Amino acid sequence: EMDRFRVTFTLHVAFCVFGQLVCAVALLADPAFWANALQIIPFYLIILIGRLYCARIPDVSVAVVLFGRIWIAATLVGTSSFVILNTYQDFCKDLTLLPVICWAAMTALVPVYLNLTGMQPGIRLLNIVSCLLAFALSPKWSRMPQQHAVLLMATGLLSGELSGVLLVRAFGKAASTRRASPALLAQSAAGPDEFTLAMHKAWTLLCRACSFLAGSPAAVSATEMDRFRVTFTLHVAFCVFGQLVCAVALLADPAFWANALQIIPFYLIILIGRLYCARIPDVSVAVVLFGRIWIAATLVGTSSFVILNTYQDFCKDLTLLPVICWAAMTALVPVYLNLTGMQPGIRLLNIVSCLLAFALSPKWSRMPQQHAVLLMATGLLSGELSGVLLVRAFGKAASTRRASPALLAQSAAGPDEFTLAMHKAWTLLCRACSFLAGSPAAVSATEMDRFRV
C-alpha cells in the first residue's frame, strides 16, 4: 500500500483533472448540473491539495492514513450537504440522462483510484457506504425513476470496486514482497485491535464475494475445463438457434425489431468471444475470460434495455408469441452456461441481471407486467435447474456405465467420462437432425423407385 501510494502521485493529478473534465461535459450538456458542480469541483480541489500536503510527509504510512482521512472527511461533507440541500432547498433536481451517466462514471472511478493508490479497506468501505446512503436518502434528483438512479450509482460504485481489486491483482502487489523495516516488524508484533480484525474480516468476505462473481482461474475445476473444451460446437449451435428463434419472433411481430437490435449483437459478441478464448492455451484462464465477456455483454444488453425502454419506449406492446420466443431464448442461456462449464458466480450474475432488467423496465408487452416478469423468471430458474440436472445426469451416466476392456484401455489416453457423455448426447442430437432433414444414405431402393415413377 505504501509503495502504491508513493508511485501514484501523477495518477492522482490525472484523476482530478479527468473528473473535472467529465463534470464540465455534464454541465455543458445540462445547465441544471451546476448545483452538483458546486459540490464536485471543490471536492477534487480539496483532495488535490491534501495529496500535495501528504506528499511532503517523510513517513509514507502516516501519509497514507492521513490522506485516507482527508478523503473521507471531504466525502462526508459532500454527501451530507447533497442530502440536506436537496431535501430542504431542492438544490438538485430534474437532471437529464447524460449528466447522470457522467456522474455515475465519476462515481465509478473513485473506488478504482482508491484501490490503485493503496488506500486501506476501511477507507474504501466508508466511501462506498457514504455515497450509497446519500443517493438513497436524497429526494428525487433526476428525471429517471429514483430507484433506477440509485441502482445506476450503486452499480457504478460496486463495479468500480471490483475493477480496482482486479487491476491491483493484475499489476501485482509490490508491498507484499518488500522487506519490512524493524519499526514495522515491532508494530506488527503487537497486532491489530479487535475492531480492525473485524473490519478486515468483513472486507475479506466482500473481496471473496467479488472474486466469486468475477471468477478465478484457480477456482476452475478440471470438470469445468473439460466441459468448456468440448462444447465449442454446442456454443455455435446455441448462437445459431438463438438467432433463428429471434427471427421467428420478428416475423411473428414486427414490433420485436427493437429487441432484435439488442439480442442479435449479443449472440455475435459471445460468438466472437468464444472464438478468441479458444485460442488461449490455459483453459482455466479461457473459462474465466469467456465468463467475464458473457457478463459484460449481458450487463450492456440489460441496462440498455431498461434505459431505452424507460425513456424512448423502445419496446412495447409485444404479442404473446414473441414473448414466448424471448422466454425460450432466456431459458436456454442458463442451460448452456451449465453445460459449457461456467462458474456459479457467472451464472448467478446472469440470472440476477436479467431478472432486474425485466422487473425494472416499464411495461413491454400486452401481457400484465407481473405476468411477463413471472414468465421470464420461470424460464431463467427452470433453465438453471435443467442445466444442473443435465450436468449431473451426464456425469452420473458416465461414472456408472461399465466400460469394456478395450474402452478402459482407450480411456487411459482418451477423453474423460463427461466428454464421452457429451459426445454421445451430441451424436444423438445430430442423428435426430439427420432424421428430420433426411440423408441420401438412408434412402431405400423402394423410395428411389417411387420417386422416379
DRENFI-508718 format. One record per residue: x, y, z negated of N, C-alpha, C, O, CB in turn. Coordinates in steps of 0.05 Angstrom, whole numbers, plus 5000, padded with zeros to 4 digits. Glycine has a CB too. Example, Ala and Ser with C-alpha at 12.3 -4.5 7.8 and 13.67 -1.06 7.14 Angstrom:
<nodes>
526448864844524649104844526449344844528549344831522649114819;525749554858527349794857525850014843526850234839528249884886;
</nodes>
This chain:
<nodes>
501749765000500050005000501750255000501150455014498150004976;503950254985505750494984507050525011507350755021507850464962;507850305024509150325050507250435070507950605087510250055059;504750335070502750435089502150725084501850875103500150265087;502050805059501551095053503851265063503451485073501051135023;506251165060508651325067508851375097509751585106511151185057;507951175113508451195142505951295158506051305182509250935153;503751365144501351435158500651735156498351805157498951275148;502651905152502052195150501052295177499152455178504552345140;502452215198501552305225498752205231497152345244503552215246;498151955223495551845227493452005212491252045222495451555217;494152105188492252275173491552535188489252615190493252335145;493652665198493252905213491452855238489653005244495953035222;492052635252490452565276487552505268485752565283491752325290;487252365245484552305236482952565230480552575238484652135210;484152755217482753005211482153165236479953275239484453185192;484053175255483553325280481353195296479653325307486153345296;481452925298479452785314476752815301474752855315480152485316;476552805274473952845261472753115266470353135270474352805232;474453325266473353595271472653625301470753775307475453805263;474053485319473253505347470553365351468853475366475353365365;470053135339467453005341465353175329463053195339467552725327;465953315306464053495294463353725313461053805314465153605267;465353825327464854045346463053945369461354095379467454155357;463553705379461853585400458953565391457153645405462853315409;458553475366455853455355454553725352452153755357455853305328;456053925345455054195341454254315368452254455370457054375327;455854265389455154365415452754225427451154345441457554335434;452453965420450153815430447553895417445453895429450553515426;447653975392445254055377446054265356447354195336443953805363;445254515361445954725341444854675313445854795294444954995351;442854495311441854435284443854285267443454255243439254275287;446054205279448154055264449854245248451654155233449853895283;449354515249451154705235451154655205453154695192450254985241;448854565194448754515165450654295157451954305137445854445157;450754085174452553865168455453955172457253875157451953625185;455954115193458654215198459754375175462154375169458754375223;457954525161458854675138459754505115461254595097456554855128;459054255115460054065094462353895105464153825089457753885085;462253815130464253635141466953765145469053655138463253515168;466954005157469454145163471054205137473454155136469054395178;469754315116471254355091472354085079474454085066469554485070;470853875083471853615073474453535086476353455072469753385078;474653565113477153495127479353685118481653605115476653515157;478753945114480854125105481854055077484254075072479754415105;480053975059480853915032482753665031484753665018478453865014;481953455046483553215046486253255061488253135054482052975058;486253445080488753505094490653645075493053585074488253675119;489653845060491253985040492153795018494453805009489754225027;490353615009491153414989493353224999495053154983488753254981;493153155024495252975035497953115037500052995032494352865063;497853375044500353525045501553555017504053545014499853805057;499853594997500853614970502053344960504153344948498653714951;500653124966501552864956504052774970505552614959499352654960;504552884994507052805008509552914994511752814998506952915036;509253114976511453234962512053084935514053154922510953524956;510352894928510752754902512852534906512452364924508052634891;514952524890517052324895516052034891516751854906519452374876;514451994870513451724864511151664882508951784879512651704833;511451474901509351424920506951304908504651354917510451244943;507251134887504951014874503151224861500751204863505850814853;504351424849502851644838501451804860499151884857504551834821;502851844882501651984905499251834916497251964924503752034927;499451564918497151404929494751444911492551484921497951114931;495151414885492851434866491651724866489251754866493751364838;493451924866492452204866490852264891488752394890494752394863;491852184914490452234939487752094940485752194950492152154963;487651844929485151704928483151854911480751864917485551424917;484051964888482252124871481352384884479052464882483552184844;483152514899482352754914480252674935478252824938484852884927;480652454948478752364969475952324957473952414967479752114983;475852174934473352104922471952364911469552384913473751904899;473552544900472352794890471052954913468853054910474552964876;472552974936471353114959468952974970467053104978473553144981;469052704970466752554979464252584962462052624971467452254981;464652574935462452604917461252884918458852914917463352544888;462953084921461853364924460253384950458053504949464253564924;461353284971459853304997457253144997455253255006461653195019;457252894987454852734988452652844969450352854975455452444981;453552934945451553044926450353304936447953344933452853084898;452053474947450953724958449153674982447153814986453253914967;449753464998447953395020445253315010443153395021449253165037;445153144989442553054979441053284966438653314971443052824958;442353444950441053664935439953874954437653954953442953794914;441653964973440854174991438754075010436954225018443254285006;438853825018436853725037434253665023432153675035437853465049;434353614997431853564982430353824976427953834978432553424956;431854034968430454274958430554504978428954694976431754364932;432254494998432554725017432054645046432354815064435254855014;431454395052431254295079433754375095433554485117428754415093;436054315084438554405095439254275121440554395138440854365075;438354025124439053865148436553715156435553545141441453675143;435553765180433153615189432953635220434253805232430553735177;431453455231430853445260433353425277433453555298429253685268;435353275269437653225286436953045309435452855305440053115270;437953105333437452925356439352685355440852655336437853085382;439152515375440552265375443552295376444952165361439552085397;444552465394447452485398448952585373450952455367448052675421;448052785359449452865334449352635313451352605298448153115322;447252485312447152265293449152055300450451945282444252145292;449451995326451451795334454251895328456051745319451151735365;454752165333457452275327457952255297460152195289457552575336;455952315281456252295252456852015243458451965226453752405238;455351815256455851535249458751455257459951295243453851355263;459751565279462451495288464451605268466451465260463051605316;464051855259465851965238465751805212467751765199465152265233;463351725205463051565180464351295183465551205163460051525174;464251175206465450905210468450925210469850725202464450785236;469651155219472551175219473751205192476151145188473351405237;472151295172473251345146474351095133476651085125471151475128;472750875130473950625118476250505135478050375123471750415114;476150545161478450445177480950595169483050465164477950495208;480850855166483151015158484050945130486450925124482551315160;482150915112482850855084484250585082486150555065480350845066;483550395098484950135098487750175109489750065098483449925114;488050315131490650345144492550505127494950465129490350465171;491550695111493250865096493950755068495450885053492051145093;492950515062493650385037492150465013493150434990496550435032;489650565016488050634993487150374978486750164990485550795001;486950404952486250174935483350094939481650254948486850234906;482649834933479949744938477749904923475649954934479649454929;478350004899476350154884475650414898473350504898477350214856;477650544910477150794925475350744949473450894954479750924934;475950524963474350464987471450384979469550454993475650235003;471250244957468550164948466950404940464550424946468749964925;468150594925466750834917465951004941463751114941468451004898;467651014961466951164985464551054999462751205007469351165004;464450785002462150655015459550694999457450765010462650355020;459750644973457350664956456250954956453850994958457950574928;457951144953457051424951455751514977453751654977459351614944;456951435000455751515025453051375030451151495039457651445048;452951115023450350975027448151085009445951125018450750675020;448851154984446851274967445951544977443551614976448051304938;447751704988447051974998445151945021443052085022449552125007;445651765040443951735063441251615055439151685067445251565084;441251445035438751315027436951495010434551495013439351055012;438151664993436651834975435752094987433852214978438251894950;437052175008436352435021433752405036433152195047438552525040;432152615037429752605054430452585083432752595091427952865049;428352555100428752515129430452745140429652985137426052495143;432652685154434452885163434952865193436753005203437052865149;433552695207433752675236431152605248429152555234435952465244;431052605275428552535288428152235289425952145296428552645316;430252085283429951795281428251725257428151885237432751655280;426951495257425751405232427851375210430151295215424251125236;427151445186429051455164430551195160432951195156427751545139;429050975162430350715157432350645180434350515175428250485155;431750735204433650695226436150855222438350755227432350765253;435851105214438251275210440051165187442451155190437451565203;438751075166440350955143441650705152443950655145438450905119;440250535168441450285177443750345196445750195195439350115192;443550545213445750615230448250705215450450615221444950845249;447850865194450150955178451350725162453750705160449251185159;449650555151450650325136452150135154454250025146448250175123;451150095179452649925198455350045205457349895206450949895224;455450315208458050435213459950405191462350345195457550735219;459050445166460850415143461850125140464250085137459350495117;460049935141460949655137462549545160464549405156458449475133;461849625185463549535207466249675207468249555214462149595234;466349925197468950055194470649925173473049895177468550345187;469449845151471049705131472049435141474349365137469249655105;470349295155471149035167473349075187475348925188468748895180;473149275204475149335224477849405211479949325220474249555243;477649565189480049645176481549405163483949385165479449845154;480049225151481248985139482548815160484748715156479048825124;481148785183482348615204484748745217486648605224480248565226;484749015219487049155230489549125212491749085221486449445235;489049145186491249125167492348845168494848805167490349185138;490648645170491648365172493148325198495148185199489248165171;492248455219493548415245496348545245498248435255491948535268;496548785233499148915232501048795212503448815215498749215225;499948655192501648535172502148735149502548975153504248445184;502248625125502648795101505648795094506748595085500948695077;506949015099509749035092510149045062512248965052510949285105;508049145048508349165019508448895005509448864983506149325008;507348685018507248425005510048285006510448104990505248245019;511848375024514448245026516648405014518948315012514948185054;516048655006518248814995519048724967517448584954517449114995;521348794959522248724932521448944912521949184916525348694931;520048864891519049054872521349164855523249024849516848934854;521149414848523149534831522849434802520749334795523049854832;524949464784524649384756522349524742521049394725527149434741;521849774749519649914735516949784743515149744726519550214743;516549714769514149584777513849304765511649214759513949564807;516149164763516048894751515248914721513748744712518748754753;516349114707515549144679512649224676511249134658517349364666;511649384696508849464695507049224700504949194688508249684715;507849054719506248814726506248614703504448444702507148694752;508348614686508448424664506148474644505048284632511148434650;505448724641503248794622500548704633498748634618503249094617;500248704660497848604672495648824672495648994655496848364658;493848804691491648994693489548944671489448724659490348994720;487849144666485849114646483448954657483448874680484849384635;481448904640479248724648477548854670476648714688477548664624;477049114668475449244689476849234716475549184736474949534681;479449274716480949254742480748974753480348934777483849334737;480948774736480748494745477948444756477648304777481348294723;475848544743473148504752472648644779471448524797471148614732;473748894782473449034807474948884829473948864852474449324804;477348784823478948644843477448384851477448314875481748574832;476248254832474748004838472348064857471847924876473847864813;470848284850468548354866469448434894468148354914467048584853;471648584896472548664923473648424939473348414963474748874920;474948234925475847994938473547834950473747734972477447824918;471347814934468947684945467847814969466947684988466847664923;467848084969466848234992468648185016467648155039466748534986;471348185012473148135034472847845045473047805069476048175025;472347655027471847385036469247365052469047225072471647195012;467247525044464747525059465147645087464047535106462547685044;466747855089467447975115468947775132468447755156469048225111;470847625120472347425134470547195143470847085165474647315117;468547125127466646915134464947005158464446835176464746855110;464147255159462447345180464047385206463047325228461047615173;466547485204468147535228469547285238470347275261470147745222;469747075221471146835229474146855224475247065224470646785259;475246625220478146605215479246355228478046135226478746605184;481446375243482546135256483245915236483045675243485046205272;484045995212484845785192482345625183482645405174486145915168;479945745186477545605176476245445198474245305193475545815166;477345445222476145285244476944995240479344925239477045395272;475044815239475544535235476344395261475844515283473244395222;477344155259478144005283475643935299475743935324479643755275;473443885286470943815300469944055316469044025339468743725280;470044295304469144535318470944585342469944665363469144775299;473544545339475344585362474744385384474844455408478244555354;474244135377473543935397470944005411470743975436473243655384;468944095396466444175409466844405428465644415449464344235388;468444595420468944835437470444755462469944865483470445045422;472244555460473944475482472244335504472844375528476144295472;470244185496468844015515466244135525464844005540468343745504;465544375516462844485523463044715542461244885543461444565498;465144725558465244945578463044915599461745115606468044945592;462644675609460444635628457744695616455944805629460444345639;457444625590454944695576454544995575452245085577454944575548;456645145571456445435570455545545597453745725597459145565562;456645445618455845545645452845475650451345645660457545415667;452045235642449245155645447445325628445245395637448944855638;448345395604446745565586446345845599444145945598448145595559;448445955610448246225622446446215647444746395650451046335629;446746015664445145995688442245955681440446075692446145765706;441745775661438945725653437645965641435346025646438845485634;439246115625438146365613437346565634435346705631440146485594;439046595654438346795675436046695692434546855703440846845693;435746435696433446325710430846385695428846465707433746025716;430846335669428546395652427846695653425546775654428946305623;429946855653429647145654428347225681426647395682432347295651;429147095703427947145729425047065730423347205741429547005751;424346835717421546745716419946955701417747025710421346475702;420947055678419447255663419147515679417047645677420947315636;421147585695421047825711419047795733417647985740423747895722;418847555745416847515766414047505755412147595768417447255781;413747405730411047385718410047665710407647715711411147205694;411947845702411048105693413348305700415448305687410548115662;412948475720415048665727415748855705417948985706414148835751;414148885684414849055661417148945645418249085628412449085643;417948695651420248575637422948675648424948585638420048265640;422948845668425448945680427249075660429649055661424849135703;426049215640427649355620429149155603431549195597425949525602;427948935596429248725581431348585598433548515588427248525570;430748545624432648415642435248575645437348465648431448365669;435048845643437349015645439248975621441649045622436549305647;438248865599439948815576440748515574442948455566438448885550;438948335583439448055580441447955600443347805593436847895583;441248035625443047935646445948025641447747855643442148035674;446448285634449248345627450348195603452648145601449448645622;448548125584449447975561450547705570452647625561447047925541;449047565587450047305597452647335613454347165611447847165614;452847545629455247585644457647635626459847535630454947815664;457247795604459447855586460447605572462847555570458548065565;458547445562459447205547460646995566462346835558457047075531;459746995591460946815611463846895616465646725617459346805637;464247155620467047255625468747205600471047125602466947555632;467547245576469047195551469746905548471946845539467447285528;467946725556468546445554470746365574472546195567466046275559;470746475597472846425617475546525606477646385610472246555644;475546755593478046855583479046685559481446625558477647155573;477246605542478046445518479046165527480546045512475746415499;478146075550479045805559482045805566483245595567477445715584;483246045570486046065577487846085553490246065555486546305594;486646105529488246135504489145855495487545685492486646275482;491745815491492745545484491745455456490945225453495745535484;491745635437490845565410487745565409486545785411491945765389;486545335406483645315408482345445384480145565387482845015409;483545445361482345575337482145875342480145995334483945515312;484145995353484046285360481946335381480546535380486846385369;481746155401479746185422476846175410475146325418480045975443;476445995391473745965378473046225364470846335367473745735358;474846335348474346585333473946815352472146975348476646645314;475646845372475447065391472847055406471547265410477847065411;472046815416469446795430467146865412465146985421469146515442;467246785387465146855368464947155364462647255363465646715341;467147295363467047585360466047715385464647915383469847685352;466847615408465747725433462747685434461247865442467047585458;461847455426458947395425457547595407455447705415458447105416;458547635383457147815364457248105374455348245370458447785336;459548185385459648455396457548495418456248705418462548515407;457348305436455348325457452448325446450748475455455648105478;452048165425449448155413448748415399446448515401449247915393;450648525384450148775370449649005389447849175384452448845351;451149015411450649225431447849195443446349385446452749215453;447048945450444448895462442148955443440249095451444248615471;442348865418440148905399439849205391437649305389440548735374;442149335387442049615379440949795402439349975397444749725370;441849735427440749885449437749825453436250005461442249815475;436849585448434049515450432449685430430349795437433649215444;433349705405431949855385431950155391429850285390433149805357;434250265398434450555403432850635428431350825426437350635407;433150485450431750565474428750515472427150675483432750405498;427950315457425150265454423850465434421450515436424649975443;425450575416424450775397424051045410422051175405426250795373;425951125427425951395437425151415467424451635476428651525434;425251195482424651215510422351035519421751025543427151145526;421150895501419050695508420150505529418850455550416450835518;422550405524423950255545422549985550422749885572426850205536;421249875530420049615533417349615518417249665494421849385521;415149575533412549585520410549435538410949395562411549875516;408349345525406149215539406948965554405848925576404849415557;408748805543409348555556407048355553405848345531411948435545;406548205574404448005572405447755558407747745548403347925600;403747545556404447315539406747155551408547075536402047145535;406647105577408746925589411547035587413346885579408046885619;412147295592414847395588415747375558418047325553415047675597;413847415540414547395512415347105505417247055490412247485494;413846915516414546625511417246555523418846415511412346445522;417746665548420346615560422546735543424746615540420446725589;422146975533424147105517424646945491426846915482423247395510;422446845479422746685455424246425460425846335444419946615443;423846315484425346065491428246125494429945975485424245945517;428946355508431846425510433046475483435246395477432146675528;431546605465432546665438432946415422434846395407430546855423;431146225425431345965410433745805420434945655404428845805413;434445825445436645665456439345765446441245605446436545665486;439446015438442046125430443245985406445545885408441746425424;441745955383443045805361443545515366445345395355441345835336;441945395384442545115392445245105405446844925399440345005411;445645285424448245285438450545345420452645225421448245485461;450145545402452345615383453145385365455445355359451445855366;451245225357451844985342453344775358455344665349449344855330;452444735383453744525399456544605408458244435412452044475424;457044865411459644945420461644995398463945075403459345195437;460844955372462744955350463245235338465345285327465344855359;461245415341461545685328461345655298459845495287459445875339;462845835284462845825255460245925243458846075256465245985244;459545845218457045925206456646225205454346325209456745805179;458746375200458446665198457546795224455846975224460946795189;458546695246457746795273454746725277453246895287459446665295;453946485271451146415275449246575257447146655265450746115270;450146635232448546795214448247075224446047195223449746785186;450447195233450347465244448547485268447047675272453147565251;448547285285446847275309443947275301442347435312447447035326;443147105282440347095273439547345260437347455266440046855254;441147455242440447695227440147935246438248095243442447765205;442047975264441848195282439448185300438148385305444448215299;438747945310436347915327433847965311432048105321436347635340;433647855287431247905271430948195264428648295265431447735245;433148335257432848615251432048775276430448965273435548725241;433048705299432248845323429248815329427949015335433948745347;428248575327425448535333423648665311421448755317424848235335;424648665286422948775264423049085264420949205258423948675238;425249205271425549495270424449635295423749875294428349575266;424349495317423449615342420449665341418949505330424149445366;419549885353416549925356415349705373416649535384416050205369;412649715374411149515388412049485417412149685432408049575387;412749245425413949205452412448995468413348915490416849125449;410148905459408548715474405548765468404848925451409248415468;403848625483401048655478400048495454397848525444399448575502;401848315445401248175420401448365396402748565398403147935416;400048305374400548455350403448435342404748225345398748355327;404548655332407448665327408348445308410448325312408148935315;406748395287407648195267407547915280409147745272405848195243;405747865299405647615313408047575331409247355332403047585329;408847785345411147775362413747725346415447565354411448025379;414047865324416347835307416447555296418547425294416448045285;414047445287413947175276414646975298416046775291411147125265;413847015323414546835344417546825349418746605351413046915370;418847055349421747065353423246945330425146805333422647355358;422247005305423546895282423346585281425146445274422347015256;420946485289420646195291422446075311423645865306417646125298;422746205334424646105354427446095345428845895349424446275379;428346305331431146315321431646105300433645955302431746595310;429846085281430245895259429945605268431545435259428345955236;428045555285427745285296430045205314430944975314425045255311;431145405328433545345344435945285327437445105334434145585362;436345435305438545375287438245095275440144945273438745585265;435745025267435244765255435744545276436944335270432444745244;434844585300435144385321438144355328439044125332433644465347;439644575329442544555334443944395313445644225319443744825336;443344445287444544305265443944005267445643835264443744415238;441343945273440543655274441843515298442543285297437443635276;442043665321443343545344446243475339447243265346443143725368;447743665326450543615320450743375301452543205304451743865307;449043365281449143135262448442875277449642665272447143185239;446442885295445642645309447842545327448442305328443142685326;449142725341451442645358453742535342454942335349452342885375;454342665320456442575303455842305290457642135288457042775281;453342275281452642025268452641795288453541575282449942045255;451541845312451541635333454341555341454941325346449941725358;456141755342458841695349460341545327462141385332460341945357;459641615302461041485279460041215273461541055261460841665255;457541145280456440895272456440685295455940445290453540925263;456940775320456940575342459340385339461440455328457040725369;458940145348461039945347462539945374461339885395459939665340;465040005373466540015398467839745403468539595385468840235396;468039675429469439425437472439465433473339685430468739355467;473939235433476939265431478139445452480039585447478238985432;476939435477478039605498477639895492479440065495476839535526;475139965481474540245474476240335450477040565449471540275468;476640145432478340215408481140285417482440465407478339995388;482140125436484840175446484940445461486940585460485839945464;482740505476482640755491482440995472483541205478480340755511;480940955450480441185432483041275418483141505408478341115412;485041095417487541185404488841415419490041585406489440955402;488541425445489641645461487541805474488142015487491541535481;484941725472482741865486481442075469482442145447480741675496;479142175478477742385462476542265437476342025433475542505480;475642455419474542365394471642275398470542285420474742585373;470342205376467642085377465642295385463742235401466841965351;465842535375463942745382464142815412462042855425464443005365;466542815423466842865451465542645468464142715488469842875458;465742395460464442185474461442205473460042165492465341915463;460442285449457542315446456542545463454442525476456742365417;457942775464457242995481457342915510455642995526459043235475;459342765518459642675546457242495553456242515575462242525550;456442325535454242145540451642305543450042255562453941935517;451242495526448842665528448742825554446742855567448542855504;451142935561451243095585450842915610449643005630454043235587;451842665609451442475631448442415635447442405657453042225627;447042375612444142325614442742565626440842535641443042265586;443542805618442343045629442843065659440943135674443343305615;445243015668445943025696444342815712443442865734448942975701;443942575700442342365713439442455716438142405736442542105698;438442585695435642685696435342895718433342895733434842805669;437343075720437243275741437443145769436043225788439543485738;439142945771439442805797436842655804436142635827441742605795;435542545783432942405788430842605798429342535816431942275762;430742845786428743035794429343165821427543205837428543255773;431943215827432643345852433043145875433143225898435243505848;433342895868433842695889436742655895438442825891432342765914;437442415906440142345913440142165937438641975938441642215889;441842225958441942055982442541765975441641575988443942156002;444241725954445041445947442741285936442741045936447341445928;440641425926438441295913436141245932434041125925437441445890;436441335957434241295977434341005988436440915998434541496001;432140865985432040585994431540576024430840776037429840435979;431940336035431440296064428540326071427840436092432440016072;426740246053423840276058423140566059421540646077422240136036;424240726041423541016042424641146067423341326078424741156017;427041066076428041186101426341106125425941266143430941096105;425340856125423640776147421040926147420141016168423040476146;419840966124417341116122417741396131416041516144416141106094;420041516123420641796131421041816161420242016174423041896116;422241606173422941616202420341606219420241736240424741386209;418341446211415941406227413741586219411541576231415041116225;
</nodes>
